[in-house]
């Protein structure tokens, strides 16, 4: 069975390289191989060197993915390649595009190898920025989800997930997103959104290309990952809205806990290395250590959303080095504010036990904390043995 799967994948690559421009045949063949492996009792879809142009793929329990060096999965641009489905995006469950690679209820799911998963985002990026600029001129409401865009990887409701070796790049929206997962390890990967040129020769960056979104997850490790995206690097989430912390009323929401980020590199134009929020009703025991900042924006960013009660506890950043714009940033976040009638005191956010120690950082700003006692409180903030050189 293993040999036949590899052979079928090679045929797909040949068909694409021969001119299968829209990628529709590739999508059907790769999905059929996934389905065949699942029907046979499980195994690994192994892709040898070649280009595999495809729309959304849906992995089944017991089916894993391995990309040999030189193997590249490329997402099609055509919306038809991403059939609308119920999924999770920006802190809510709704009808939206699936990701390029999807794995739901796939305990033990793995992605391995030295290949590339390419979201092929450039055309969508330019379309997004153009439409947003037009909306601003007319005063029209234009949000992140106004122009629907698929992610590269979405893993949901799964345990014991291991993602290693692969490069994820140029997503149309968030790059990798994990929802309601337990015991996840993402390691020895690269997650990139290239800085390109648009059709007029101007700089083109990927909008909202978060590297790793950790959404209502427990025991999540990010280790030795090289990140360069045009938004946040590692982001802890869990839901949004005035009643996001009412898990009986909104069971799709929930806390994230026991997150470890270590030995990672965060490069320009990444906005923040580690962010809590803006869709995060609760996060506990979040640690970033021994990471390198290489020209990113903020090292630690706590987003205090004005229409969502948030509770962050036991956040530790230690032994990090390098250069960034801001060492610690804590501010209210009011974009898309909608209190839905809930009173401001009930929406207040709290951060307790935030420690930054033994970090050696060159930064333009040591701290950007805009205190708003009506919106959030910080208690037990500890800054200990940090060496901060202010850049001119």
N, C-alpha and C positions, 0 to 999 in steps of 0.2 A: 504493500500500500504506500509506503514512504516513497519508493522510486516513482510510482505513477503520479503522486502528488507533485513531486519536483518536476517531472517531465511536463505535466500539464501547465505548471507555472511558467516553464521555459517557453512553451508554445504561446502563452499569453503575451510574454515579453516580446517575442518575435512579431506577433500581430500588431502590437502597439508601435514598435519601432518601424514597421513597414508602412505606417500611415493611419493607424486607427485614431484619428484626431479627436473624436469626442469621448473616447474611452469607454463607450457603453459595452462593447464586447468584453473588455477586460474586467469590468465590474461584474458582469454575469458569470464569467469563468472563475474568478477568484472566490466569489460567494458560493458557487457550486462546489468548489474544492473544500471550503470551510464546512459546508453542509455534509459533504461526503465523509470527511474525517469524523465529524460528530456522530454520524449514523454508524460508522464503523467502531465506535466506542471511544474515540478521542485520539489525540496525537498532536503533531506540530505541522503547521503549514510552513514549509521551507522555501524561500525564494532565493534563487541564485542570481548572480549579477545580471542586471537588465533593468529596464524601466517598465513599471506596472502602473498604467494610468487607469484610475478607477474612481467611481463614486463611493458612497458610504458602504462600508463592510461591517457585518454584524457577526461577531464571534460567538460561538456557542460554548456551553460548559464543557470543559475537557479539551478544548482546542486552543493551541498556543501559536505564536508567530515567531519565526526566526528569519532574520534578514542577513544574508551573507554580505561580505564586503562587496560594494559595487551594486547592490540591489537597492532600487529606489522606488517607493510607492509614491505616485504623484496624484493629488486630488484634482478632479475635473472642475472646471468653472461652472458648467451648466447646472442650474438649480435642480434640474430633473435627476441629477445624480444623488441628491440628498432628500429623499421623500420625507415629508413632514411626519413627525411622531411626537408622542409625549416624552419630554426629556426635562432636564434640569439646567437652567441657565440664569445667571445673575440673581441667585437667591430665591428662585421660585420654580415650581414645576408648571410647565406650560407646553403648548404645541409649538415646536420649533424645529429647525434643521437638526438632524443627527450629526455626529462628528464623522470624520473620514474613517476612523477606526473606532468601533463601539464594542464594549464587552459588559453585558449586564448579567448579574447573578452568575458570574464565572469565577468561582472559588479556585485559587491556584493558578490564575491566569498569568502567563509570562510573555514578555516581548524581549527577545535577545538578538544579539548579532552586532555587526558593524555597519549595517546599512542605514538608509535615510528614509524618513517619512516626510514628504514635502507637501504642504498644503497648497502650494502654488497661489499665494495670496496677492501678488502684485496688482493684478487687474481689479480685484475687489477692493484693495486698499485705495487705489486711485478713485474708484467710484464712490467709496465712502467719503473721502475728504472733499470731493467735488460736491456731492449732495449735501454734506454738512455746511459747506461754505454758502451754497445757494439758500439753504434754510435760514442761516443767520442773516442773510440779506433781506429776506422776506418776513422774518420773525416767526417762521414756522417751527413747530416742535420737532426736533430731531434728536433721537437718543441712540444709545449704542445698539439697541435691538431694532431700530427703525429700518435699517438695512440689514436683513437677516444674513448671517454668515456662519458657516460650519466651523467647528473646532477641528483640530487634528486628531486628538485622542480623548475619548470619554469612557471611563471605567466606573461602573456604578454597582452598588449593593453586592460587593465582592470581598472575599477574605483571602489573605495570603497571596497578594499580588506582588510580582517582581518584574521590574522594567529595567533593563541594563543594556549598555553599549551603544544603543541606537541614537542617531541624531534626528531630532524633530525640528522642522524649520518652516518658516514663512506661512504660518497659519493665517487663515482669513479672519479668525477671531481669537479667543483664548487658545493657547497651544495645547496644553494637557490639563484635563479636569477630572478629578476623582470625587465621587459623591457617595456618601454613606458606605464607606469602605473601612475595613479593619486590617491591620498588619500588612501595610504596604511598604515596599522598599523601592525607591527610584535611585539608581546609582550608576556612576560611570557613563553618563549620557551628556549630550550637548543639546541645548534648546535655544534656537536662534530665530530672530526675525531680522533679516538683512536690511541694511539701509541701502535703498536702491534709487533709481532715477525714474521719474514719471514720464509721460509721453511728451512733456515740454522740457525735459532735461532737468527738472527741479528735484530736490531731495524728496524721497518717498519712504515713509516709515509705516509699519503695520499698526493700525489702530487697535488698542486693547488686546495686544498679543501676550497677555500674562503667560509666564512660563509654566508654573505649576499651581493650580487652584485646588486647595484642600478643603472640601466642602462637607461638613458633618462627618468627619473621619476620626478614627481612633487608632493610635499607635502607627504613626506615619513617619518614615525616615527618608530624608533626601541626603544623599552622600556623594561627594565627588562629582557634582554636576556643574558644567560650564554653561552659564546663562547670559544671553545678550538679546533682550527683547525691548519693544517700545511700550512697556507698561511695567507692572510689578513682577518681581522674580518669583518668590514663594509667597503665596497669599493664603491666609487661613480664613475660611468662610463658614456659613452654616444657615443662612436665611436672612431675610430682610422684612421690614414692615413694622408698624406700631405694635403688633401682637406676635412678632417673630419668636418671642421667648415663651409663648403659650404653646407647648408642644402637643397638648391634647387637641387644641383647636387647629393647629397647623403641624401635623405629625411629620410632614416632609422636612421641617426645620429641625435643628438640633445642634448640640455643642460639638466642637472639635477638641480633642485632647491628646496629649502625649505626642507632640510633634517635635522631631529632631532634625535640624538642618546643620550639616557639618562638612567641612573641607570642600565647600563649593566656591566658585568664582562668579562674581556678578559684574558684568562689564557694561559700559556705555552702549546703547542709550537706556538701559534698564532704569526705571523710575525709582524703585525701592528694592533693596535686597529682600527684606522680610516685612510683610504688611499684615496687620490684623484688621479686618474689615474690607470694604465698607458693609459687607453683608455677613455679619458675624454676631449672632446673639450671645454666644459664649465660647471662650477659648481658654483652656487650662493646660499648664505645663508645656509651654512652647519654648524651645531652646535653639539658639543659633550659636555655633561655636567654630573657631578655627577656620573661618571663611575669609576670602579675600575680596575687597572692594576694588574694582578697577575702573574708576570714573563713573560709577552709577550715581543715582540721585540721593536717596536717603538710605542709611544703613538700617534703621528701624523706624517704621512708620505705623503709628496707631491712628486709624481713622475712626473718629467718633461721630457716627451717623446721627443726624438730628431727628430722624423719624423712626429710629430703631433702638430699643434698649439693648445695651451691650455690656457684657461682663467679662473682662480679661483678667486672668489671675496667673501668677507665677510665670512670668516671661523673663527669660534670661538670655543675654547676648554677651559672649565672652571670648577673649583671645582672637578677635578678628583684626585684620590688618588691611593696609592699603589706603586708597583715596576715594572720597565721595563728596557730594555736595553738602549733605547735612548728616550729622552723627545721629541725632534723635529728633524725630518730628512727631508732634502730637497736636492735632487740630480738629475742630468740628468739620463735618463733611455734610454739606446740605444739598448736594446735587440731587435733583428729582424729589425733593422733600414732599412728603404727603403724610401728615399725621393722622388722617382719617378720623379726626375728632378726639383722639386720645390726648390727654393733657400733658403738657411739657414735663412736669415732675415725674410722671410715669415713664417717660421716654428717656430719662437721664441714664447716661452710661458711666461705667466704673472700670478703672484699671487698678488692680491691687497687687503689689509685689512685682514691680518691674525693675530688673537689675541689669546694669551694663558694667562690666568689669574687665580689667586687664586688656582692653582694646587699644591698639596703636594705629591711629587713624589720622590722615591729613584731610581736612574738610574746610569748606568755605564757611560753614556755620556749625558751631558746636551744638546748639539746640534751637529748634523752632517750636516752641510750646506756646500756643495762644490759649491762655487760660480762660475757660468759660464755665464758671461754677454752676450756671443754670443748665448746662448741657452735659458736662462730664466732670468727674473727680478722679484724681490720681492719688493713691495712698501708697506709702512704702516704696517710693522711688529711690533707688540706690545707684549712685554713680561712684565707682570705686576703682582706684588704681588705673584709670584710663590715661593714655597719652594722646592728646589731641593737638595737632599742629594746624593752625589756621592758615589756609591758603589765601593769598592776595589776588 
